[in-house]
């Protein structure tokens, strides 16, 4: 299985999210983190991710006669880079979006099912809106957002910090207007 195929699956994507931020976790830790996923499924997907090199063994310990592996995420391997994204078919993008939405939905339900979940106090947000941008404005906005995300992406676990799942979804809702045409007139055609 290639990296694209591995990451375009909701359970494996949730495992990658859980491993982000320099954490090491055992498969048992991941089972606790994904309580809605059967343990056998978590073990199978951890095995696939480890076999492909997306998860690396950080440490091994003997626990009650068995070997317990602590895994860490290989960040550079667990990324769909620009070249891989450019090579994706429309069906690959459809599958990737579906996997991302399924993972996001499952993670949100897991959050809501926790004792003490308080969306207001936890600053939970899920707003949507339409913004009008020309190609240069779009490029500038993506660059600014990338800078904001990059400034926090290297944060490691520390006292007072808790992990937050951030998803950005951006796509045009209509065909772009023909070059040199009036968008208002195009919208009424």
N, CA and C atoms as an extended XYZ file, in Angstrom:
567
Properties=species:S:1:pos:R:3:atomname:S:1:resname:S:1:resid:I:1 pbc="F F F"
N         0.837       -1.174        0.000 N   UNK     1
C         0.000        0.000        0.000 CA  UNK     1
C         0.889        1.247        0.000 C   UNK     1
N         0.566        2.210       -0.838 N   UNK     2
C         1.352        3.444       -0.841 CA  UNK     2
C         0.799        4.417        0.210 C   UNK     2
N         1.527        5.486        0.451 N   UNK     3
C         1.166        6.448        1.493 CA  UNK     3
C        -0.214        7.027        1.253 C   UNK     3
N        -0.515        7.350        0.007 N   UNK     4
C        -1.813        7.925       -0.318 CA  UNK     4
C        -2.938        6.970        0.084 C   UNK     4
N        -2.809        5.725       -0.308 N   UNK     5
C        -3.828        4.725        0.021 CA  UNK     5
C        -3.937        4.535        1.537 C   UNK     5
N        -2.802        4.569        2.228 N   UNK     6
C        -2.824        4.409        3.679 CA  UNK     6
C        -3.545        5.562        4.368 C   UNK     6
N        -3.294        6.778        3.917 N   UNK     7
C        -3.852        7.946        4.592 CA  UNK     7
C        -5.297        8.237        4.205 C   UNK     7
N        -5.776        7.661        3.107 N   UNK     8
C        -7.147        7.929        2.670 CA  UNK     8
C        -8.121        6.936        3.307 C   UNK     8
N        -7.933        6.682        4.586 N   UNK     9
C        -8.797        5.778        5.342 CA  UNK     9
C        -9.098        6.432        6.687 C   UNK     9
N       -10.367        6.499        7.093 N   UNK    10
C       -10.697        7.261        8.301 CA  UNK    10
C       -10.050        6.754        9.590 C   UNK    10
N        -9.939        5.458        9.794 N   UNK    11
C        -9.334        4.958       11.033 CA  UNK    11
C        -7.839        5.247       11.035 C   UNK    11
N        -7.168        4.990        9.917 N   UNK    12
C        -5.721        5.272        9.861 CA  UNK    12
C        -5.464        6.770        9.999 C   UNK    12
N        -6.337        7.591        9.441 N   UNK    13
C        -6.190        9.033        9.573 CA  UNK    13
C        -6.342        9.455       11.034 C   UNK    13
N        -7.261        8.843       11.757 N   UNK    14
C        -7.421        9.143       13.181 CA  UNK    14
C        -6.201        8.705       13.979 C   UNK    14
N        -5.606        7.584       13.606 N   UNK    15
C        -4.382        7.137       14.279 CA  UNK    15
C        -3.262        8.146       14.041 C   UNK    15
N        -3.131        8.611       12.812 N   UNK    16
C        -2.111        9.618       12.489 CA  UNK    16
C        -2.355       10.883       13.309 C   UNK    16
N        -3.623       11.335       13.403 N   UNK    17
C        -3.933       12.515       14.231 CA  UNK    17
C        -3.513       12.283       15.683 C   UNK    17
N        -3.840       11.102       16.206 N   UNK    18
C        -3.520       10.798       17.606 CA  UNK    18
C        -2.013       10.740       17.853 C   UNK    18
N        -1.255       10.419       16.828 N   UNK    19
C         0.202       10.294       16.970 CA  UNK    19
C         0.925       11.610       16.696 C   UNK    19
N         0.221       12.619       16.230 N   UNK    20
C         0.850       13.895       15.869 CA  UNK    20
C         1.384       14.617       17.091 C   UNK    20
N         2.291       15.523       16.858 N   UNK    21
C         2.809       16.365       17.931 CA  UNK    21
C         3.941       15.754       18.714 C   UNK    21
N         4.654       14.796       18.122 N   UNK    22
C         5.816       14.226       18.779 CA  UNK    22
C         5.491       13.215       19.858 C   UNK    22
N         4.269       12.785       19.944 N   UNK    23
C         3.868       11.821       20.963 CA  UNK    23
C         4.336       10.420       20.625 C   UNK    23
N         4.558        9.645       21.651 N   UNK    24
C         4.725        8.208       21.466 CA  UNK    24
C         3.547        7.560       22.170 C   UNK    24
N         3.021        6.528       21.535 N   UNK    25
C         1.871        5.824       22.092 CA  UNK    25
C         1.995        4.345       21.787 C   UNK    25
N         1.437        3.548       22.668 N   UNK    26
C         1.328        2.118       22.409 CA  UNK    26
C         0.006        1.880       21.685 C   UNK    26
N        -0.149        0.689       21.154 N   UNK    27
C        -1.424        0.357       20.512 CA  UNK    27
C        -2.538        0.377       21.545 C   UNK    27
N        -2.236       -0.032       22.774 N   UNK    28
C        -3.242        0.048       23.847 CA  UNK    28
C        -3.661        1.494       24.101 C   UNK    28
N        -2.697        2.415       24.091 N   UNK    29
C        -3.015        3.842       24.237 CA  UNK    29
C        -3.960        4.290       23.127 C   UNK    29
N        -3.676        3.846       21.899 N   UNK    30
C        -4.506        4.232       20.762 CA  UNK    30
C        -5.914        3.643       20.877 C   UNK    30
N        -6.008        2.427       21.390 N   UNK    31
C        -7.335        1.821       21.609 CA  UNK    31
C        -8.141        2.672       22.587 C   UNK    31
N        -7.495        3.167       23.637 N   UNK    32
C        -8.176        4.023       24.607 CA  UNK    32
C        -8.554        5.359       23.975 C   UNK    32
N        -7.707        5.856       23.089 N   UNK    33
C        -7.944        7.146       22.415 CA  UNK    33
C        -9.054        7.048       21.373 C   UNK    33
N        -9.273        5.840       20.828 N   UNK    34
C       -10.303        5.610       19.811 CA  UNK    34
C       -11.308        4.583       20.336 C   UNK    34
N       -12.065        4.938       21.381 N   UNK    35
C       -12.926        3.951       22.033 CA  UNK    35
C       -14.044        3.406       21.146 C   UNK    35
N       -14.382        4.108       20.091 N   UNK    36
C       -15.457        3.676       19.204 CA  UNK    36
C       -14.985        2.696       18.134 C   UNK    36
N       -13.664        2.454       18.052 N   UNK    37
C       -13.098        1.553       17.040 CA  UNK    37
C       -12.737        0.236       17.727 C   UNK    37
N       -13.175       -0.903       17.167 N   UNK    38
C       -12.811       -2.184       17.787 CA  UNK    38
C       -11.287       -2.328       17.912 C   UNK    38
N       -10.851       -2.905       19.035 N   UNK    39
C        -9.415       -3.049       19.301 CA  UNK    39
C        -8.706       -3.807       18.185 C   UNK    39
N        -9.329       -4.852       17.667 N   UNK    40
C        -8.683       -5.614       16.587 CA  UNK    40
C        -8.464       -4.742       15.365 C   UNK    40
N        -9.372       -3.819       15.110 N   UNK    41
C        -9.239       -2.899       13.968 CA  UNK    41
C        -8.076       -1.945       14.203 C   UNK    41
N        -7.964       -1.406       15.420 N   UNK    42
C        -6.851       -0.499       15.737 CA  UNK    42
C        -5.524       -1.242       15.564 C   UNK    42
N        -5.416       -2.441       16.106 N   UNK    43
C        -4.176       -3.215       15.995 CA  UNK    43
C        -3.824       -3.472       14.526 C   UNK    43
N        -4.837       -3.818       13.716 N   UNK    44
C        -4.583       -4.104       12.298 CA  UNK    44
C        -4.058       -2.856       11.580 C   UNK    44
N        -4.688       -1.704       11.833 N   UNK    45
C        -4.274       -0.481       11.145 CA  UNK    45
C        -2.929        0.041       11.652 C   UNK    45
N        -2.645       -0.127       12.942 N   UNK    46
C        -1.313        0.231       13.450 CA  UNK    46
C        -0.270       -0.627       12.759 C   UNK    46
N        -0.558       -1.916       12.602 N   UNK    47
C         0.368       -2.811       11.898 CA  UNK    47
C         0.633       -2.370       10.471 C   UNK    47
N        -0.412       -1.968        9.762 N   UNK    48
C        -0.241       -1.494        8.382 CA  UNK    48
C         0.599       -0.220        8.335 C   UNK    48
N         0.318        0.712        9.241 N   UNK    49
C         1.067        1.971        9.269 CA  UNK    49
C         2.530        1.738        9.648 C   UNK    49
N         2.775        0.817       10.559 N   UNK    50
C         4.158        0.503       10.964 CA  UNK    50
C         4.894       -0.212        9.833 C   UNK    50
N         4.236       -1.147        9.201 N   UNK    51
C         4.848       -1.890        8.094 CA  UNK    51
C         5.251       -0.956        6.955 C   UNK    51
N         4.457        0.089        6.735 N   UNK    52
C         4.740        1.045        5.661 CA  UNK    52
C         5.725        2.137        6.089 C   UNK    52
N         6.088        2.160        7.374 N   UNK    53
C         7.058        3.149        7.846 CA  UNK    53
C         6.460        4.468        8.271 C   UNK    53
N         5.135        4.583        8.324 N   UNK    54
C         4.518        5.815        8.800 CA  UNK    54
C         4.575        5.902       10.319 C   UNK    54
N         4.567        4.737       10.971 N   UNK    55
C         4.806        4.667       12.410 CA  UNK    55
C         6.131        3.950       12.606 C   UNK    55
N         6.943        4.471       13.522 N   UNK    56
C         8.238        3.873       13.839 CA  UNK    56
C         8.229        3.421       15.294 C   UNK    56
N         8.924        2.343       15.572 N   UNK    57
C         9.040        1.881       16.951 CA  UNK    57
C        10.052        2.780       17.663 C   UNK    57
N         9.576        3.473       18.707 N   UNK    58
C        10.431        4.365       19.482 CA  UNK    58
C        11.058        3.631       20.657 C   UNK    58
N        10.346        2.614       21.157 N   UNK    59
C        10.816        1.891       22.333 CA  UNK    59
C        10.043        0.580       22.434 C   UNK    59
N        10.666       -0.413       23.026 N   UNK    60
C        10.014       -1.687       23.306 CA  UNK    60
C        10.275       -2.055       24.752 C   UNK    60
N         9.240       -2.544       25.429 N   UNK    61
C         9.383       -2.962       26.822 CA  UNK    61
C         8.640       -4.272       27.015 C   UNK    61
N         9.180       -5.108       27.893 N   UNK    62
C         8.487       -6.342       28.270 CA  UNK    62
C         7.473       -6.000       29.355 C   UNK    62
N         6.217       -6.353       29.101 N   UNK    63
C         5.148       -6.122       30.063 CA  UNK    63
C         4.352       -7.411       30.181 C   UNK    63
N         4.386       -8.021       31.347 N   UNK    64
C         3.662       -9.267       31.599 CA  UNK    64
C         4.000      -10.337       30.552 C   UNK    64
N         5.255      -10.433       30.186 N   UNK    65
C         5.710      -11.463       29.254 CA  UNK    65
C         5.526      -11.130       27.787 C   UNK    65
N         4.899      -10.015       27.482 N   UNK    66
C         4.710       -9.614       26.077 CA  UNK    66
C         5.541       -8.367       25.792 C   UNK    66
N         5.840       -8.156       24.537 N   UNK    67
C         6.578       -6.958       24.138 CA  UNK    67
C         5.576       -5.854       23.818 C   UNK    67
N         5.736       -4.738       24.513 N   UNK    68
C         4.885       -3.574       24.264 CA  UNK    68
C         5.709       -2.555       23.479 C   UNK    68
N         5.214       -2.191       22.313 N   UNK    69
C         5.922       -1.230       21.461 CA  UNK    69
C         5.322        0.162       21.634 C   UNK    69
N         6.209        1.126       21.745 N   UNK    70
C         5.823        2.536       21.755 CA  UNK    70
C         6.162        3.079       20.374 C   UNK    70
N         5.150        3.589       19.697 N   UNK    71
C         5.331        4.094       18.331 CA  UNK    71
C         5.391        5.608       18.330 C   UNK    71
N         6.042        6.135       17.313 N   UNK    72
C         6.014        7.568       17.031 CA  UNK    72
C         5.729        7.720       15.539 C   UNK    72
N         5.172        8.851       15.182 N   UNK    73
C         4.816        9.139       13.802 CA  UNK    73
C         6.026        9.612       13.029 C   UNK    73
N         6.215        9.071       11.848 N   UNK    74
C         7.225        9.591       10.931 CA  UNK    74
C         6.550       10.708       10.148 C   UNK    74
N         6.721       11.946       10.616 N   UNK    75
C         6.018       13.104       10.040 CA  UNK    75
C         6.218       13.227        8.539 C   UNK    75
N         7.463       13.072        8.102 N   UNK    76
C         7.733       13.252        6.667 CA  UNK    76
C         7.090       12.158        5.826 C   UNK    76
N         6.890       10.976        6.385 N   UNK    77
C         6.263        9.875        5.645 CA  UNK    77
C         4.743        9.962        5.680 C   UNK    77
N         4.198       10.599        6.725 N   UNK    78
C         2.752       10.634        6.932 CA  UNK    78
C         2.123       11.899        6.364 C   UNK    78
N         2.637       12.352        5.248 N   UNK    79
C         2.160       13.582        4.624 CA  UNK    79
C         1.898       13.338        3.152 C   UNK    79
N         0.823       13.897        2.667 N   UNK    80
C         0.566       13.900        1.231 CA  UNK    80
C         1.122       15.225        0.730 C   UNK    80
N         2.266       15.162        0.067 N   UNK    81
C         2.912       16.394       -0.386 CA  UNK    81
C         2.229       16.915       -1.657 C   UNK    81
N         2.682       18.062       -2.126 N   UNK    82
C         2.065       18.715       -3.284 CA  UNK    82
C         2.121       17.835       -4.525 C   UNK    82
N         3.229       17.125       -4.737 N   UNK    83
C         3.335       16.257       -5.907 CA  UNK    83
C         2.339       15.110       -5.841 C   UNK    83
N         2.205       14.496       -4.661 N   UNK    84
C         1.244       13.395       -4.505 CA  UNK    84
C        -0.177       13.912       -4.682 C   UNK    84
N        -0.477       15.078       -4.125 N   UNK    85
C        -1.815       15.654       -4.270 CA  UNK    85
C        -2.116       15.955       -5.732 C   UNK    85
N        -1.113       16.443       -6.466 N   UNK    86
C        -1.316       16.756       -7.884 CA  UNK    86
C        -1.570       15.500       -8.712 C   UNK    86
N        -1.053       14.370       -8.242 N   UNK    87
C        -1.234       13.125       -8.991 CA  UNK    87
C        -2.540       12.408       -8.648 C   UNK    87
N        -3.263       12.920       -7.659 N   UNK    88
C        -4.506       12.271       -7.241 CA  UNK    88
C        -5.595       12.464       -8.287 C   UNK    88
N        -6.349       11.405       -8.522 N   UNK    89
C        -7.498       11.495       -9.428 CA  UNK    89
C        -8.651       12.185       -8.686 C   UNK    89
N        -9.690       12.533       -9.428 N   UNK    90
C       -10.863       13.119       -8.784 CA  UNK    90
C       -11.470       12.133       -7.792 C   UNK    90
N       -11.464       10.840       -8.132 N   UNK    91
C       -11.966        9.834       -7.191 CA  UNK    91
C       -11.084        9.737       -5.952 C   UNK    91
N        -9.766        9.893       -6.106 N   UNK    92
C        -8.874        9.914       -4.943 CA  UNK    92
C        -9.230       11.084       -4.026 C   UNK    92
N        -9.476       12.259       -4.635 N   UNK    93
C        -9.862       13.426       -3.828 CA  UNK    93
C       -11.203       13.186       -3.138 C   UNK    93
N       -12.130       12.576       -3.844 N   UNK    94
C       -13.436       12.251       -3.252 CA  UNK    94
C       -13.250       11.309       -2.057 C   UNK    94
N       -12.427       10.290       -2.242 N   UNK    95
C       -12.161        9.327       -1.168 CA  UNK    95
C       -11.434       10.004       -0.006 C   UNK    95
N       -10.464       10.856       -0.312 N   UNK    96
C        -9.729       11.566        0.736 CA  UNK    96
C       -10.627       12.478        1.543 C   UNK    96
N       -11.501       13.205        0.864 N   UNK    97
C       -12.425       14.105        1.559 CA  UNK    97
C       -13.379       13.308        2.431 C   UNK    97
N       -13.885       12.196        1.902 N   UNK    98
C       -14.790       11.339        2.673 CA  UNK    98
C       -14.093       10.792        3.915 C   UNK    98
N       -12.850       10.333        3.754 N   UNK    99
C       -12.089        9.820        4.902 CA  UNK    99
C       -11.860       10.920        5.930 C   UNK    99
N       -11.500       12.112        5.463 N   UNK   100
C       -11.262       13.225        6.381 CA  UNK   100
C       -12.533       13.602        7.130 C   UNK   100
N       -13.669       13.638        6.441 N   UNK   101
C       -14.926       13.993        7.092 CA  UNK   101
C       -15.373       12.895        8.069 C   UNK   101
N       -15.178       11.637        7.683 N   UNK   102
C       -15.530       10.527        8.592 CA  UNK   102
C       -14.661       10.578        9.841 C   UNK   102
N       -13.371       10.836        9.671 N   UNK   103
C       -12.465       10.933       10.823 CA  UNK   103
C       -12.840       12.125       11.700 C   UNK   103
N       -13.142       13.244       11.080 N   UNK   104
C       -13.520       14.443       11.819 CA  UNK   104
C       -14.820       14.203       12.600 C   UNK   104
N       -15.785       13.584       11.959 N   UNK   105
C       -17.061       13.281       12.617 CA  UNK   105
C       -16.845       12.348       13.813 C   UNK   105
N       -16.055       11.311       13.628 N   UNK   106
C       -15.776       10.365       14.720 CA  UNK   106
C       -15.035       11.050       15.861 C   UNK   106
N       -14.052       11.873       15.541 N   UNK   107
C       -13.301       12.587       16.588 CA  UNK   107
C       -14.211       13.540       17.360 C   UNK   107
N       -15.113       14.217       16.646 N   UNK   108
C       -16.019       15.149       17.323 CA  UNK   108
C       -16.976       14.388       18.237 C   UNK   108
N       -17.490       13.266       17.788 N   UNK   109
C       -18.361       12.453       18.639 CA  UNK   109
C       -17.610       11.942       19.861 C   UNK   109
N       -16.355       11.523       19.677 N   UNK   110
C       -15.541       11.074       20.811 CA  UNK   110
C       -15.369       12.206       21.813 C   UNK   110
N       -15.124       13.422       21.320 N   UNK   111
C       -15.008       14.591       22.192 CA  UNK   111
C       -16.316       14.811       22.964 C   UNK   111
N       -17.452       14.812       22.257 N   UNK   112
C       -18.740       15.071       22.904 CA  UNK   112
C       -19.103       13.997       23.920 C   UNK   112
N       -18.634       12.763       23.703 N   UNK   113
C       -18.931       11.650       24.605 CA  UNK   113
C       -18.067       11.648       25.862 C   UNK   113
N       -17.035       12.495       25.922 N   UNK   114
C       -16.173       12.552       27.106 CA  UNK   114
C       -16.903       13.194       28.269 C   UNK   114
N       -16.590       12.750       29.470 N   UNK   115
C       -17.122       13.404       30.658 CA  UNK   115
C       -16.622       14.845       30.686 C   UNK   115
N       -17.525       15.771       30.954 N   UNK   116
C       -17.131       17.162       31.080 CA  UNK   116
C       -16.951       17.907       29.765 C   UNK   116
N       -17.331       17.315       28.642 N   UNK   117
C       -17.217       18.030       27.365 CA  UNK   117
C       -18.027       19.322       27.451 C   UNK   117
N       -17.403       20.424       27.084 N   UNK   118
C       -18.056       21.733       27.147 CA  UNK   118
C       -17.623       22.538       25.917 C   UNK   118
N       -18.369       22.407       24.811 N   UNK   119
C       -17.966       23.087       23.573 CA  UNK   119
C       -17.747       24.593       23.725 C   UNK   119
N       -18.535       25.258       24.563 N   UNK   120
C       -18.357       26.700       24.738 CA  UNK   120
C       -17.048       26.998       25.463 C   UNK   120
N       -16.823       26.341       26.592 N   UNK   121
C       -15.597       26.577       27.361 CA  UNK   121
C       -14.358       26.142       26.585 C   UNK   121
N       -14.498       25.115       25.724 N   UNK   122
C       -13.361       24.601       24.967 CA  UNK   122
C       -13.143       25.337       23.644 C   UNK   122
N       -13.890       26.409       23.415 N   UNK   123
C       -13.766       27.230       22.199 CA  UNK   123
C       -13.931       26.412       20.920 C   UNK   123
N       -14.865       25.457       20.951 N   UNK   124
C       -15.134       24.653       19.762 CA  UNK   124
C       -15.785       25.539       18.698 C   UNK   124
N       -15.340       25.393       17.488 N   UNK   125
C       -15.915       26.167       16.392 CA  UNK   125
C       -16.102       25.315       15.158 C   UNK   125
N       -17.188       25.557       14.455 N   UNK   126
C       -17.429       24.880       13.182 CA  UNK   126
C       -18.298       25.766       12.294 C   UNK   126
N       -17.759       26.906       12.025 N   UNK   127
C       -18.477       27.880       11.207 CA  UNK   127
C       -18.117       27.697        9.739 C   UNK   127
N       -19.048       28.058        8.905 N   UNK   128
C       -18.790       28.068        7.476 CA  UNK   128
C       -19.276       29.391        6.910 C   UNK   128
N       -18.627       29.829        5.879 N   UNK   129
C       -19.041       31.047        5.199 CA  UNK   129
C       -18.392       31.103        3.828 C   UNK   129
N       -18.949       31.922        2.996 N   UNK   130
C       -18.428       32.090        1.645 CA  UNK   130
C       -17.655       33.400        1.577 C   UNK   130
N       -16.492       33.348        0.997 N   UNK   131
C       -15.709       34.555        0.756 CA  UNK   131
C       -15.388       34.620       -0.734 C   UNK   131
N       -15.355       35.815       -1.254 N   UNK   132
C       -15.075       36.032       -2.670 CA  UNK   132
C       -13.611       36.450       -2.812 C   UNK   132
N       -12.862       35.700       -3.613 N   UNK   133
C       -11.427       35.948       -3.771 CA  UNK   133
C       -11.026       35.831       -5.226 C   UNK   133
N       -10.112       36.696       -5.650 N   UNK   134
C        -9.498       36.484       -6.963 CA  UNK   134
C        -8.299       35.557       -6.749 C   UNK   134
N        -7.690       35.044       -7.803 N   UNK   135
C        -6.587       34.090       -7.623 CA  UNK   135
C        -5.437       34.615       -6.756 C   UNK   135
N        -5.101       35.894       -6.893 N   UNK   136
C        -4.018       36.448       -6.073 CA  UNK   136
C        -4.416       36.518       -4.596 C   UNK   136
N        -5.652       36.920       -4.317 N   UNK   137
C        -6.131       36.971       -2.937 CA  UNK   137
C        -6.180       35.578       -2.321 C   UNK   137
N        -6.597       34.593       -3.114 N   UNK   138
C        -6.634       33.211       -2.638 CA  UNK   138
C        -5.234       32.736       -2.263 C   UNK   138
N        -4.270       32.976       -3.139 N   UNK   139
C        -2.883       32.577       -2.876 CA  UNK   139
C        -2.356       33.271       -1.626 C   UNK   139
N        -2.626       34.562       -1.497 N   UNK   140
C        -2.172       35.318       -0.322 CA  UNK   140
C        -2.810       34.776        0.963 C   UNK   140
N        -4.117       34.471        0.928 N   UNK   141
C        -4.804       33.970        2.111 CA  UNK   141
C        -4.270       32.591        2.505 C   UNK   141
N        -4.069       31.712        1.534 N   UNK   142
C        -3.529       30.384        1.833 CA  UNK   142
C        -2.142       30.497        2.450 C   UNK   142
N        -1.321       31.403        1.919 N   UNK   143
C         0.014       31.627        2.488 CA  UNK   143
C        -0.058       32.120        3.924 C   UNK   143
N        -0.969       33.056        4.189 N   UNK   144
C        -1.107       33.602        5.550 CA  UNK   144
C        -1.594       32.521        6.514 C   UNK   144
N        -2.572       31.728        6.086 N   UNK   145
C        -3.065       30.640        6.940 CA  UNK   145
C        -1.977       29.592        7.167 C   UNK   145
N        -1.235       29.272        6.130 N   UNK   146
C        -0.134       28.310        6.267 CA  UNK   146
C         0.890       28.805        7.265 C   UNK   146
N         1.179       30.111        7.232 N   UNK   147
C         2.123       30.689        8.188 CA  UNK   147
C         1.601       30.563        9.626 C   UNK   147
N         0.301       30.815        9.817 N   UNK   148
C        -0.292       30.704       11.149 CA  UNK   148
C        -0.201       29.261       11.634 C   UNK   148
N        -0.568       28.299       10.769 N   UNK   149
C        -0.516       26.889       11.161 CA  UNK   149
C         0.922       26.459       11.433 C   UNK   149
N         1.835       26.848       10.567 N   UNK   150
C         3.241       26.450       10.719 CA  UNK   150
C         3.838       26.999       12.015 C   UNK   150
N         3.383       28.178       12.441 N   UNK   151
C         3.937       28.772       13.664 CA  UNK   151
C         3.582       27.961       14.909 C   UNK   151
N         2.582       27.097       14.819 N   UNK   152
C         2.171       26.277       15.962 CA  UNK   152
C         2.398       24.779       15.734 C   UNK   152
N         2.686       24.371       14.518 N   UNK   153
C         2.784       22.945       14.177 CA  UNK   153
C         3.904       22.227       14.923 C   UNK   153
N         4.946       22.924       15.287 N   UNK   154
C         6.077       22.292       15.965 CA  UNK   154
C         5.899       22.245       17.482 C   UNK   154
N         4.780       22.791       17.993 N   UNK   155
C         4.538       22.732       19.438 CA  UNK   155
C         4.540       21.279       19.898 C   UNK   155
N         5.213       21.044       20.995 N   UNK   156
C         5.286       19.701       21.582 CA  UNK   156
C         4.370       19.659       22.797 C   UNK   156
N         4.003       18.460       23.230 N   UNK   157
C         3.224       18.378       24.469 CA  UNK   157
C         3.978       19.053       25.614 C   UNK   157
N         3.251       19.794       26.426 N   UNK   158
C         3.848       20.498       27.566 CA  UNK   158
C         2.734       20.787       28.569 C   UNK   158
N         3.114       21.027       29.821 N   UNK   159
C         2.092       21.373       30.815 CA  UNK   159
C         1.262       22.563       30.338 C   UNK   159
N        -0.061       22.423       30.460 N   UNK   160
C        -0.964       23.492       30.041 CA  UNK   160
C        -1.400       23.390       28.591 C   UNK   160
N        -0.747       22.540       27.811 N   UNK   161
C        -1.126       22.375       26.410 CA  UNK   161
C        -1.968       21.121       26.250 C   UNK   161
N        -2.970       21.209       25.416 N   UNK   162
C        -3.742       20.028       25.053 CA  UNK   162
C        -3.877       20.012       23.530 C   UNK   162
N        -3.983       18.831       22.952 N   UNK   163
C        -4.062       18.761       21.495 CA  UNK   163
C        -5.430       19.234       20.993 C   UNK   163
N        -5.422       19.926       19.882 N   UNK   164
C        -6.637       20.390       19.212 CA  UNK   164
C        -6.568       19.931       17.761 C   UNK   164
N        -7.662       19.410       17.262 N   UNK   165
C        -7.730       19.002       15.867 CA  UNK   165
C        -8.216       20.195       15.060 C   UNK   165
N        -7.443       20.587       14.077 N   UNK   166
C        -7.768       21.729       13.233 CA  UNK   166
C        -7.928       21.228       11.805 C   UNK   166
N        -9.057       21.503       11.212 N   UNK   167
C        -9.309       21.105        9.829 CA  UNK   167
C        -9.660       22.339        9.023 C   UNK   167
N        -9.016       22.488        7.903 N   UNK   168
C        -9.342       23.589        7.012 CA  UNK   168
C        -9.870       22.978        5.719 C   UNK   168
N       -11.017       23.434        5.308 N   UNK   169
C       -11.630       22.958        4.074 CA  UNK   169
C       -11.836       24.176        3.191 C   UNK   169
N       -11.339       24.099        1.989 N   UNK   170
C       -11.438       25.231        1.072 CA  UNK   170
C       -11.649       24.696       -0.325 C   UNK   170
N       -12.720       25.110       -0.971 N   UNK   171
C       -12.941       24.761       -2.372 CA  UNK   171
C       -13.910       25.763       -2.977 C   UNK   171
N       -13.828       25.950       -4.305 N   UNK   172
C       -14.758       26.881       -4.946 CA  UNK   172
C       -16.162       26.285       -4.982 C   UNK   172
N       -17.161       27.124       -4.784 N   UNK   173
C       -18.538       26.640       -4.800 CA  UNK   173
C       -19.190       26.796       -6.169 C   UNK   173
N       -18.549       27.525       -7.044 N   UNK   174
C       -19.043       27.710       -8.405 CA  UNK   174
C       -17.862       27.693       -9.356 C   UNK   174
N       -18.155       27.516      -10.625 N   UNK   175
C       -17.095       27.629      -11.631 CA  UNK   175
C       -16.570       29.049      -11.624 C   UNK   175
N       -15.254       29.218      -11.809 N   UNK   176
C       -14.732       30.591      -11.867 CA  UNK   176
C       -15.270       31.290      -13.114 C   UNK   176
N       -15.477       32.607      -13.026 N   UNK   177
C       -15.967       33.338      -14.195 CA  UNK   177
C       -14.932       33.307      -15.315 C   UNK   177
N       -15.442       33.411      -16.511 N   UNK   178
C       -14.531       33.471      -17.663 CA  UNK   178
C       -13.702       34.738      -17.581 C   UNK   178
N       -12.471       34.660      -18.008 N   UNK   179
C       -11.547       35.794      -17.943 CA  UNK   179
C       -12.160       36.997      -18.648 C   UNK   179
N       -12.188       38.113      -17.946 N   UNK   180
C       -12.677       39.343      -18.525 CA  UNK   180
C       -14.188       39.511      -18.451 C   UNK   180
N       -14.891       38.566      -17.834 N   UNK   181
C       -16.354       38.692      -17.771 CA  UNK   181
C       -16.780       39.282      -16.429 C   UNK   181
N       -18.019       39.656      -16.353 N   UNK   182
C       -18.597       40.260      -15.153 CA  UNK   182
C       -19.179       39.144      -14.286 C   UNK   182
N       -18.673       38.920      -13.049 N   UNK   183
C       -19.172       37.837      -12.208 CA  UNK   183
C       -20.662       37.966      -11.897 C   UNK   183
N       -21.160       39.188      -11.735 N   UNK   184
C       -22.594       39.376      -11.447 CA  UNK   184
C       -23.426       38.917      -12.635 C   UNK   184
N       -23.009       39.275      -13.829 N   UNK   185
C       -23.741       38.863      -15.027 CA  UNK   185
C       -23.636       37.348      -15.205 C   UNK   185
N       -22.439       36.764      -14.937 N   UNK   186
C       -22.257       35.302      -15.064 CA  UNK   186
C       -23.158       34.561      -14.080 C   UNK   186
N       -23.374       35.126      -12.890 N   UNK   187
C       -24.166       34.443      -11.875 CA  UNK   187
C       -25.638       34.353      -12.282 C   UNK   187
N       -26.078       35.274      -13.149 N   UNK   188
C       -27.487       35.288      -13.564 CA  UNK   188
C       -27.721       34.584      -14.885 C   UNK   188
N       -26.679       34.010      -15.468 N   UNK   189
C       -26.870       33.329      -16.756 CA  UNK   189
C       -27.388       31.958      -16.564 C   UNK   189
